[in-house]
Amino acid sequence: ANNKSGGKKKVSKAEQLRLQKEEERRLKEEEEARLQALRDEAERLEKERIEQEQMEKLEAKDQERRESELAELHSLEQKFLSAQQWKTDYRARAKWEHYLSCDGSPDPTVLREINTFMSLWREDQNEDIQPVMEKGEHVLNLIEKLQFLLLDTPPNEITEKETVQYQESILELQNLLHQKYNGATQQLLKTANMREDSDTGNMEAVIKDKNVTFCLWANLKKKVRFKSHMFCDTQHGFDLPKSLVMSSVAVRILHTRYDHVSPLWLQCQSVPKLEVLDSTELTQHSKDNVEEPEEEEKKAREEPSTPAEEETRSDGRKSAISFQEKSNSIADINETEEETEKKSEILDIPSQVQDPLMQEEEDEKEEVVTDENIVDLQQFVPVGGVYHIDLLQLPPQVKQIKGWSMMQVHDVGFEAYPYPPEGAENATHPPIQITLRLSDSVMYFEDPVIARWDPAGQQWRTDGISNIRYETQDKIITFEMGAFYTIALLQHAHLNMPYQAWELQPAGTDEALLTVTTVFATIQIQIKGNQCMLSSVVVEEKDVLSHITGKWISPVALRAVLKKAGVNIFPGEYSHKYVSVNKKAPLTEVRAYQQMALVASAFAFAWSKWNQEAGQEQVVFKVSEQLKADSVKDWSLYMFNGQKAQKLKITETSEAFSEELEEDSEFHSTLYHMLKDFASKEAIDKVRTASFLFIDVVYQLLLATRVLTYS
């Protein structure tokens, strides 16, 4: 027993020693871990202190040179003023050259001249269709000139009285042109029996030019087997109810490739105005002007933007009396000279760049449209022109008697035939079937929405139209309607937004290429001097819209041409309501476009996925110096908030977003000075010698496409 107990004691001593050693080791490890944690914390704090010191040094250095950098930027920004002055001189020179040309064409801005032109044409008794079409092209040119002036002239160069005058002239010219087409239609119908078709005994006329397709059919024989008709060369056609086939009627399908039916604000909105700099703003540039962006934003937003429809005249057409109020949704915020002088900001903030939150507050105040059949013209836009589909009373026909042409005098003029018949509201009447071949000069990315014009309500509506069939491959649309209407094919205004990617790259001296990639298309725009050119539109790997590519035009004209063709990459005032926007502070966005334009002659810019992660106050994009059009790009990421620029350490393929600076880089007050740190002397020389007109066009296109918020 003693031996056993002695053995137990030996074991417990060994066990105790082992436990003691383990406890000592544990305590030692804990102490080492505690000391390591203290060392790590000390190191972290020291690293943070050093980083903080470095950041403070960099920020102090940035503040020291801020004034000189802003002064240097200011001297570069004088190029915007030069561009504005050049455009003012150009407008004056064009007006003078028109005066000297004495070509008989009126100056549409001179009320006396345009009124004389319209009076003379009203009195002209020649109502043959060909002269009307030829004169119509001249009228369209006059309308285009007036629209261009309304959209391109800075507010300080055009009075409110002139604005209203130009709008009234546009509407009067549109009305007169349509009246002339009605007169020409009536003239053709008077002699319909002289143009009988040998097969059907009815009359058909198809006359086309680049602006209009005019189709007219007269029911001379009243045979039921000819109740449907397809116009040759156009693939437009109709199928009439039996009751109409037995009546003295005519059918006109007048397709105008322009839209003179929609409200004038929409017609002008298709080329949104972009203001560049105002001289009074540039002269007050100082270092203080960028320290209180909130005040600037507030000023930029103060002007209200209340929509107002045109007044309707007795003839159902439109008047421009109240158009001026609506024009805020098209043009920049118009300010008085006093307000403009108060502003110390470099740039006006156009209404397109207003803070969407502010706009949403304003939107809530607007009257809500509850009728789902009324088309929201901020969301859907007519594309491909307008189809006037009319049922007309056939006038008494010319009779040949013993070599004489005899015609009954019928002074009613252009006369619509009522269908459904008046006073037959309760009875059911068969619908009219219409077939239209869509224009090849327009892109419909989805099946178009068919709407009819309601003259009483001055709006497009979707009711009264049924059984729509769209053959995508052949671009033929067939539908039924309960009466004869003016028809438009509408497309969602924001189909191509947000963009999937964008890139702006130099392409030679004062040349650049802007590429915008959307879900449906890739659009390339060349920039050269004071003009731009649609280089290509690629859809499903095919070049499309060849009729509008390869022509040098102004940015305002380019926007009009692309929108008319159904390719809208130009956000409007209300686009944020219909598109998922990567919202950015307005001043940050505008300053970014301005400074990108100033260096676009030597640096390429492109979309970065990190722009979405950077918050509202900052924009992130890829930048690469590029002195030759075909050189390989070495992309780096830059972040800019309108007041401070920095080069980022992350790349496009990094796992997470970080604002950490690239090693050995600094802060700068401007994008130009930030890029200068890493640029070659040749690149900076190119920036300094870049043409002011080239810079202005780049800026206009960036501000029009809003690539930093709509990508």
C-alpha positions in Angstrom: 0.0 0.0 0.0 2.9 2.3 0.8 4.5 1.6 -2.5 1.2 2.3 -4.3 0.7 5.6 -2.6 4.4 6.6 -3.2 3.9 5.9 -6.9 0.8 8.1 -7.0 2.8 11.0 -5.5 5.5 10.7 -8.2 2.8 10.8 -10.9 1.1 13.8 -9.5 4.4 15.7 -9.2 5.2 15.1 -12.8 1.7 16.1 -13.7 2.1 19.2 -11.6 5.3 20.1 -13.4 3.7 19.6 -16.8 0.7 21.7 -15.9 3.0 24.4 -14.4 5.1 24.5 -17.6 1.9 24.7 -19.7 0.6 27.6 -17.6 3.9 29.4 -17.8 4.0 28.9 -21.6 0.4 30.2 -21.9 1.1 33.2 -19.8 4.3 33.9 -21.8 2.3 33.6 -25.1 -0.5 35.8 -23.8 2.1 38.4 -22.8 3.8 38.2 -26.2 0.5 38.5 -27.9 -0.4 41.5 -25.7 3.0 43.1 -26.5 2.6 42.3 -30.2 -0.9 43.9 -30.2 0.6 47.0 -28.5 3.4 47.1 -31.1 0.8 46.6 -34.0 -1.4 49.3 -32.6 1.6 51.6 -32.2 2.7 50.8 -35.7 -0.8 51.5 -37.0 -1.1 54.7 -35.2 2.4 55.7 -36.4 1.4 54.8 -40.0 -1.8 56.7 -39.7 0.1 59.7 -38.2 2.6 59.6 -41.0 -0.2 59.2 -43.6 -2.1 62.1 -41.9 1.0 64.2 -41.9 1.6 63.4 -45.6 -2.1 64.2 -46.4 -1.9 67.4 -44.5 1.4 68.3 -46.3 -0.2 67.4 -49.7 -3.3 69.5 -48.8 -1.2 72.4 -47.6 0.8 72.2 -50.7 -2.4 72.1 -52.8 -3.7 75.2 -50.9 -0.5 77.1 -51.4 -0.5 76.7 -55.2 -4.4 76.8 -55.5 -4.5 80.4 -56.4 -1.8 80.1 -59.1 -3.4 76.9 -60.5 -6.9 78.5 -60.7 -5.3 81.5 -62.4 -3.7 79.3 -65.0 -6.9 77.4 -65.5 -8.7 80.7 -65.9 -6.4 81.7 -68.7 -7.2 78.4 -70.4 -10.9 79.0 -69.9 -10.7 82.2 -71.9 -11.0 79.9 -74.9 -14.7 79.4 -74.0 -15.1 83.1 -74.1 -13.3 83.3 -77.5 -15.7 80.6 -78.8 -18.7 82.5 -77.6 -17.5 85.7 -79.2 -16.7 83.8 -82.5 -20.2 82.4 -82.6 -21.7 85.9 -81.9 -19.6 87.3 -84.8 -20.5 84.4 -87.0 -24.3 85.0 -86.5 -23.9 88.7 -87.3 -21.8 87.9 -90.4 -24.3 85.4 -91.6 -27.1 87.9 -91.3 -25.1 90.5 -93.2 -24.2 88.1 -95.9 -27.8 87.1 -96.3 -28.7 90.8 -96.6 -26.1 91.3 -99.3 -27.0 88.2 -101.3 -30.4 89.6 -102.4 -31.5 86.1 -103.5 -35.2 86.8 -102.9 -35.3 84.6 -99.9 -36.7 86.3 -96.8 -34.7 86.7 -93.6 -37.0 84.7 -91.2 -35.9 86.9 -88.2 -37.2 90.1 -89.9 -41.0 90.1 -89.3 -41.8 92.3 -92.3 -39.9 90.0 -94.7 -41.4 86.8 -93.4 -44.9 88.2 -93.3 -44.5 89.4 -96.9 -43.3 86.0 -98.0 -46.3 84.3 -96.4 -48.8 86.8 -97.8 -47.5 86.3 -101.3 -47.6 82.5 -101.1 -51.2 82.7 -99.6 -52.3 84.7 -102.6 -50.5 82.5 -105.1 -53.3 80.6 -106.9 -50.9 77.8 -108.3 -52.0 74.8 -106.2 -50.2 72.1 -108.3 -48.6 69.6 -106.0 -45.0 69.8 -107.4 -44.6 73.6 -106.9 -46.1 73.2 -103.4 -43.5 70.5 -102.6 -40.7 72.7 -103.9 -41.8 75.8 -102.0 -42.4 73.5 -99.0 -38.7 72.6 -98.9 -37.9 76.4 -98.8 -40.4 76.8 -95.9 -38.9 73.9 -94.0 -35.4 75.6 -94.3 -36.9 78.9 -92.9 -38.4 77.0 -90.0 -35.1 75.2 -89.3 -33.2 78.5 -89.3 -35.6 79.9 -86.7 -35.5 76.8 -84.5 -31.7 76.8 -84.7 -31.6 80.5 -83.6 -33.9 79.8 -80.7 -31.7 77.0 -79.5 -28.3 78.3 -80.3 -28.5 82.0 -79.4 -27.4 82.9 -75.8 -30.1 84.5 -73.7 -28.2 87.8 -73.6 -28.4 88.1 -77.4 -32.1 87.4 -77.9 -35.0 89.4 -76.3 -38.2 87.8 -75.1 -40.1 89.7 -77.8 -37.8 88.2 -80.5 -38.3 84.7 -79.0 -42.1 85.0 -79.1 -41.9 86.4 -82.7 -39.7 83.5 -83.9 -42.1 81.0 -82.4 -45.1 82.7 -83.9 -43.4 82.7 -87.3 -42.6 79.0 -87.0 -46.2 78.1 -86.2 -47.6 80.3 -89.0 -45.2 78.8 -91.5 -46.2 75.3 -90.4 -49.9 76.1 -90.7 -49.4 77.7 -94.1 -47.5 74.7 -95.4 -50.2 72.3 -94.3 -52.9 74.5 -95.9 -51.0 74.5 -99.2 -50.9 70.7 -99.1 -54.7 70.7 -98.5 -55.2 73.0 -101.4 -53.0 70.8 -103.7 -55.0 67.8 -102.6 -58.3 69.5 -103.5 -56.8 70.6 -106.9 -55.8 67.0 -107.7 -59.3 65.6 -106.7 -61.1 68.1 -109.0 -59.5 66.3 -112.0 -59.4 62.8 -110.5 -61.3 61.3 -113.5 -58.6 62.5 -115.8 -56.1 60.2 -114.0 -58.2 57.0 -114.0 -56.4 53.8 -113.5 -57.1 51.5 -116.5 -57.4 48.4 -114.3 -59.7 49.7 -111.5 -61.2 52.8 -113.0 -60.2 54.7 -109.7 -57.6 57.4 -109.4 -54.2 56.9 -107.6 -51.4 59.5 -107.2 -48.1 58.9 -105.4 -45.7 61.9 -105.3 -42.5 61.8 -103.2 -39.6 63.9 -102.2 -37.1 63.9 -99.3 -39.6 65.6 -97.0 -43.0 64.2 -98.0 -44.7 61.1 -99.4 -48.1 62.2 -100.8 -50.6 59.3 -101.5 -54.1 60.1 -102.9 -56.8 57.6 -104.0 -60.2 58.7 -105.4 -63.2 56.3 -105.4 -64.6 57.0 -108.9 -66.2 53.6 -109.7 -67.6 52.7 -106.3 -67.0 48.9 -106.7 -66.9 46.8 -103.5 -64.1 44.6 -104.9 -61.8 47.6 -104.8 -62.4 48.4 -101.1 -58.7 47.8 -100.3 -55.8 49.6 -102.0 -52.0 49.5 -101.7 -50.2 52.6 -103.1 -47.4 51.6 -105.5 -43.8 52.3 -104.4 -44.8 53.1 -100.8 -46.5 50.0 -99.3 -48.9 52.3 -97.6 -52.5 51.1 -97.9 -56.0 50.8 -96.5 -59.1 48.6 -96.3 -62.4 50.5 -96.2 -65.8 49.5 -94.8 -68.4 48.6 -97.4 -70.4 51.8 -96.7 -67.5 54.0 -97.7 -66.8 52.0 -100.9 -70.3 53.0 -102.1 -69.7 56.7 -101.4 -68.0 59.5 -103.4 -64.9 59.7 -101.2 -61.1 60.0 -101.5 -58.4 58.8 -99.1 -55.2 60.7 -98.5 -52.1 59.4 -96.7 -49.8 62.4 -96.3 -46.5 61.3 -94.6 -44.4 64.2 -93.6 -40.9 63.2 -92.3 -41.1 66.2 -90.0 -43.5 66.7 -87.1 -45.5 69.9 -87.2 -48.3 68.5 -85.1 -46.7 67.9 -81.6 -46.5 70.9 -79.2 -43.8 73.4 -80.2 -41.9 72.8 -77.0 -41.3 69.2 -78.0 -40.3 70.1 -81.5 -37.7 72.5 -80.1 -36.7 70.2 -77.3 -35.4 67.8 -79.9 -32.3 70.0 -80.0 -31.7 71.0 -76.4 -29.9 74.3 -76.0 -26.4 74.3 -74.4 -25.1 77.5 -73.1 -21.3 77.9 -72.8 -19.7 80.6 -70.7 -21.0 84.0 -69.9 -18.4 86.8 -70.0 -19.6 88.4 -66.8 -19.0 85.1 -65.0 -15.5 84.5 -66.3 -14.3 87.9 -65.2 -15.0 87.2 -61.6 -13.1 84.0 -61.3 -11.3 83.8 -57.9 -10.2 81.1 -55.5 -13.4 81.8 -53.4 -15.7 80.8 -56.2 -15.2 77.1 -55.7 -15.4 77.0 -52.0 -19.2 77.3 -51.6 -20.7 75.0 -54.3 -24.0 74.8 -52.4 -24.6 78.5 -52.9 -23.9 78.2 -56.6 -26.2 75.2 -56.9 -28.9 77.1 -55.1 -28.6 80.0 -57.5 -28.5 77.7 -60.5 -31.7 76.1 -59.5 -33.8 79.1 -58.4 -35.4 79.7 -61.8 -38.7 77.7 -61.9 -39.5 75.5 -64.8 -43.3 75.5 -65.2 -44.6 73.7 -68.3 -47.2 75.6 -70.2 -49.0 74.4 -73.4 -49.4 76.6 -76.4 -52.7 78.4 -76.7 -54.9 76.8 -79.4 -56.2 79.0 -82.2 -59.8 78.8 -83.6 -58.5 76.6 -86.4 -57.3 74.0 -83.9 -53.6 74.8 -84.7 -51.2 76.1 -82.1 -50.2 79.6 -81.0 -46.9 80.4 -79.2 -48.1 83.0 -76.7 -47.2 81.0 -73.7 -44.4 79.0 -75.2 -41.8 81.1 -73.4 -42.7 79.6 -70.0 -42.2 76.1 -71.4 -38.9 76.9 -73.0 -37.2 76.6 -69.7 -37.4 72.9 -70.2 -35.5 73.3 -73.4 -33.1 76.1 -72.9 -30.8 77.0 -70.0 -32.2 78.8 -67.1 -32.6 82.3 -68.4 -31.3 84.9 -65.9 -31.4 88.6 -65.8 -28.1 90.4 -66.3 -28.1 91.3 -62.6 -28.4 87.6 -61.6 -25.7 86.6 -64.0 -23.3 89.2 -62.6 -24.0 88.0 -59.0 -22.8 84.5 -60.0 -19.1 83.9 -59.6 -19.2 80.4 -61.1 -17.4 79.7 -64.3 -20.3 78.0 -65.9 -24.1 78.3 -66.1 -25.7 75.1 -64.9 -28.1 74.2 -67.8 -31.5 72.8 -66.8 -30.3 69.4 -68.0 -27.6 69.4 -65.2 -29.9 70.5 -62.4 -30.0 68.3 -59.4 -32.6 65.6 -60.1 -33.8 65.8 -56.5 -34.7 69.4 -57.0 -36.5 68.5 -60.3 -38.4 65.7 -58.6 -39.7 68.2 -56.0 -40.8 70.5 -58.9 -42.3 67.5 -60.7 -44.6 66.7 -57.8 -46.1 70.2 -58.1 -47.1 69.5 -61.7 -50.6 68.3 -62.6 -50.7 64.5 -62.7 -52.1 63.1 -65.9 -54.6 60.3 -64.9 -55.8 59.3 -68.4 -53.7 56.4 -69.4 -54.5 56.9 -73.0 -52.8 60.3 -73.1 -49.2 59.9 -74.3 -46.5 61.3 -71.9 -44.3 63.2 -74.3 -41.5 63.3 -71.8 -41.4 59.5 -71.9 -42.4 58.8 -75.5 -41.5 60.8 -78.6 -42.8 60.6 -82.2 -40.2 59.1 -84.5 -40.3 59.1 -88.3 -42.6 62.0 -88.8 -46.4 62.2 -89.0 -49.0 60.4 -91.1 -52.1 62.5 -92.0 -54.7 59.9 -92.9 -57.8 61.7 -94.2 -61.2 60.7 -95.7 -62.3 63.4 -98.1 -65.5 64.4 -100.0 -64.9 63.9 -103.7 -65.6 67.2 -105.5 -67.6 67.4 -108.7 -65.5 66.1 -111.6 -64.4 67.8 -114.8 -66.6 66.8 -117.8 -65.5 66.7 -121.4 -68.3 68.0 -123.7 -67.5 68.6 -127.4 -63.8 69.4 -126.7 -64.7 71.6 -123.8 -63.7 70.9 -120.1 -66.6 71.8 -117.9 -66.4 71.9 -114.1 -69.1 72.7 -111.5 -67.9 75.6 -109.3 -67.6 74.2 -105.8 -66.1 76.7 -103.4 -66.3 74.6 -100.3 -62.5 73.9 -100.5 -60.8 71.0 -98.8 -63.7 69.0 -97.3 -63.5 66.0 -94.9 -66.0 63.3 -95.2 -67.5 62.4 -91.8 -66.8 58.8 -90.6 -68.5 57.5 -88.5 -71.4 59.5 -89.8 -72.6 62.4 -87.7 -75.5 61.6 -85.4 -74.7 57.9 -85.4 -72.9 57.7 -82.0 -74.8 54.7 -80.7 -74.6 52.6 -83.9 -71.5 50.4 -84.4 -69.4 51.1 -87.5 -66.7 48.9 -88.9 -63.2 50.1 -88.4 -60.8 51.2 -91.1 -57.7 49.1 -91.6 -54.4 50.9 -92.3 -51.1 49.5 -93.5 -47.9 51.6 -93.3 -44.4 50.8 -94.4 -42.0 52.4 -91.9 -39.2 54.6 -93.1 -35.7 53.1 -93.5 -34.2 56.4 -92.4 -35.4 55.8 -88.8 -34.4 53.2 -86.2 -37.2 51.5 -84.2 -35.4 49.5 -81.6 -38.7 48.1 -80.2 -42.2 47.8 -81.6 -43.4 51.4 -82.0 -46.4 52.8 -80.1 -49.2 54.0 -82.4 -50.9 57.2 -81.3 -53.5 59.6 -82.8 -53.6 63.3 -82.5 -56.4 64.8 -80.5 -56.8 68.4 -81.8 -59.2 69.4 -79.0 -56.9 68.3 -76.2 -53.7 69.1 -78.1 -52.2 65.7 -77.2 -51.4 62.3 -78.7 -53.7 59.5 -77.5 -53.5 55.7 -77.9 -57.3 54.9 -77.7 -59.3 54.4 -80.9 -56.6 52.2 -82.4 -56.7 48.4 -82.2 -55.5 45.1 -83.7 -51.9 46.3 -84.2 -49.6 43.9 -86.0 -45.9 44.8 -86.6 -43.7 42.8 -89.0 -40.3 43.7 -87.8 -38.3 42.2 -90.7 -40.3 44.1 -93.4 -40.9 47.2 -91.2 -44.7 47.0 -92.0 -47.3 48.0 -89.4 -51.0 47.2 -89.7 -53.8 48.5 -87.4 -57.4 49.4 -87.3 -58.9 52.7 -86.2 -62.5 53.8 -85.6 -62.2 57.0 -87.5 -59.7 58.9 -89.7 -56.8 60.3 -87.7 -53.4 61.9 -87.9 -51.1 59.2 -86.7 -47.6 59.1 -85.2 -45.3 56.1 -84.3 -43.8 56.7 -80.9 -40.7 55.3 -79.3 -39.5 55.4 -75.7 -37.3 58.5 -75.5 -34.7 56.8 -73.2 -34.3 53.3 -74.9 -30.6 54.0 -75.3 -30.0 55.1 -71.7 -28.2 54.5 -69.5 -25.2 54.0 -71.7 -23.1 50.8 -71.2 -19.8 52.6 -71.9 -18.2 55.8 -73.5 -14.9 57.0 -74.7 -13.5 60.3 -75.9 -10.1 60.1 -77.6 -7.9 62.5 -79.6 -7.7 61.8 -83.3 -5.2 64.4 -84.6 -4.7 68.2 -84.3 -8.0 69.6 -83.0 -9.8 66.4 -83.8 -11.4 63.8 -81.5 -13.7 60.8 -81.6 -16.6 60.3 -79.1 -17.9 56.8 -78.8 -21.1 56.0 -76.9 -22.1 52.4 -76.5 -25.8 51.6 -75.6 -27.8 48.4 -75.2 -28.9 48.7 -78.9 -26.2 50.6 -80.7 -22.7 52.0 -80.8 -22.5 55.6 -81.9 -19.3 57.3 -83.1 -19.1 61.1 -83.5 -16.0 62.7 -85.0 -15.1 66.2 -83.8 -13.0 68.6 -85.9 -12.7 72.3 -85.4 -16.1 73.9 -84.8 -18.1 71.0 -86.3 -18.9 67.4 -85.6 -19.9 64.4 -87.8 -21.8 61.3 -87.2 -19.2 58.8 -88.2 -21.2 55.6 -87.7 -24.2 54.0 -86.0 -23.7 50.2 -85.6 -26.7 48.0 -84.7 -26.2 44.2 -84.4 -22.8 44.6 -86.1 -24.3 46.4 -89.1 -23.8 50.0 -90.1 -27.2 51.8 -90.3 -28.5 55.3 -91.0 -25.9 55.9 -93.8 -28.0 58.9 -95.1 -27.0 61.0 -92.1 -23.4 59.8 -91.6 -20.3 61.5 -93.0 -21.7 65.1 -92.9 -20.0 67.9 -91.0 -22.6 69.8 -89.0 -22.9 71.8 -85.7 -23.5 70.0 -82.4 -27.1 71.5 -82.3 -27.8 70.1 -85.8 -26.2 66.7 -84.9 -28.5 66.3 -81.9 -31.6 67.1 -84.0 -30.5 64.7 -86.8 -29.9 61.8 -84.4 -33.1 62.3 -82.4 -35.1 62.5 -85.7 -33.6 59.2 -86.7 -34.7 57.6 -83.4 -31.3 57.4 -81.8 -31.5 59.5 -78.6 -28.3 59.8 -76.6 -29.2 63.3 -75.2 -30.9 63.3 -71.8 -33.5 66.0 -71.3 -34.8 67.8 -68.3 -37.1 65.0 -67.1 -34.9 62.0 -68.2 -34.0 61.2 -64.6 -37.6 60.2 -64.0 -37.3 57.4 -66.6 -33.7 56.3 -66.4 -31.6 54.9 -63.5 -29.2 57.8 -63.1 -25.8 57.7 -61.5 -26.5 60.9 -59.8 -23.7 63.5 -59.4 -23.5 67.0 -57.9 -24.3 69.4 -60.8 -21.2 71.6 -60.3 -18.9 68.6 -60.2 -20.3 67.2 -63.4 -20.2 70.5 -65.3 -16.6 71.3 -64.2 -15.5 67.9 -65.1 -16.9 68.2 -68.7 -15.3 71.7 -69.0 -11.9 70.6 -67.8 -12.1 67.3 -69.9 -12.8 69.5 -73.0 -9.8 71.7 -72.2 -7.3 68.8 -72.3 -9.2 66.6 -74.9 -6.6 67.4 -77.6 -3.9 65.3 -75.9 -5.7 63.0 -73.4 -8.3 60.1 -73.9 -11.1 59.7 -71.4 -13.3 56.6 -70.8 -16.0 55.1 -68.6 -15.0 53.5 -65.3 -17.1 51.1 -63.2 -15.8 52.9 -60.1 -17.7 56.1 -61.0 -20.8 54.5 -59.5 -19.0 53.8 -56.2 -17.5 57.2 -55.8 -20.6 59.0 -54.3 -22.5 62.0 -55.6 -19.8 64.6 -55.0 -17.1 62.9 -57.0 -16.6 61.5 -60.5 -14.2 58.8 -61.5 -13.0 58.2 -65.1 -10.1 56.5 -66.9 -7.5 58.8 -68.5 -4.6 58.1 -70.8 -2.2 60.5 -72.7 -2.7 59.9 -76.4 -0.7 61.9 -79.0 -1.3 59.6 -81.9 -4.7 58.3 -82.9 -3.7 54.7 -83.1 -1.3 54.5 -80.1 -2.0 52.0 -77.3 -3.7 53.6 -74.3 -2.1 53.3 -70.8 -5.2 53.9 -68.6 -5.0 55.4 -65.1 -7.9 56.2 -62.8 -8.6 59.8 -61.7 -11.1 61.2 -59.3 -12.4 64.8 -59.4 -14.9 66.7 -57.3 -14.8 70.1 -59.1 -12.3 71.5 -56.5 -9.8 68.7 -56.1 -8.3 66.2 -58.5 -6.3 63.1 -57.6 -4.8 60.0 -59.2 -6.1 56.7 -57.7 -4.0 53.7 -56.7 -6.8 51.2 -57.7 -7.2 49.9 -61.3 -10.3 49.0 -63.2 -9.8 45.3 -62.2 -9.3 46.0 -58.4 -11.6 44.1 -56.1 -12.9 47.1 -54.2 -13.1 50.9 -54.5 -10.6 52.9 -52.6 -9.7 56.6 -52.6 -6.1 55.9 -51.8 -3.7 58.0 -53.8 -1.3 56.6 -56.4 2.2 56.5 -54.8 4.3 59.6 -55.4 1.2 61.6 -56.5 -0.3 64.7 -55.1 -3.6 66.6 -55.0 -4.3 69.5 -57.4 -7.1 72.0 -57.7 -7.7 71.3 -61.3 -7.8 68.3 -63.6 -5.3 70.0 -66.0 -2.6 70.4 -63.3 -3.2 66.8 -62.0 -2.6 65.4 -65.5 0.3 67.7 -66.0 2.2 65.9 -63.2 2.4 62.7 -65.4 2.2 64.2 -68.9 4.8 64.7 -71.5 5.8 68.3 -72.6 4.4 67.5 -76.0 1.0 66.7 -74.5 0.9 70.0 -72.5 2.0 72.0 -75.5 -0.9 70.4 -77.5 -3.4 71.4 -74.7 -2.2 75.0 -74.7 -2.4 75.4 -78.5 -5.7 73.6 -78.9 -8.3 75.6 -80.9 -11.0 77.3 -78.8 -13.7 76.1 -81.3 -12.6 72.5 -80.9 -12.7 72.7 -77.1 -16.2 74.3 -77.3 -17.6 71.5 -79.5 -16.1 68.8 -77.2 -17.7 70.5 -74.2 -21.1 70.9 -75.9 -21.2 67.2 -76.7 -20.1 66.0 -73.3 -22.8 68.3 -71.7 -25.3 67.0 -74.2 -24.7 63.3 -73.6 -24.0 63.6 -69.8 -21.8 60.6 -70.0 -20.8 60.9 -66.3 -24.3 60.5 -65.0 -26.1 58.5 -67.7 -23.6 55.6 -67.9 
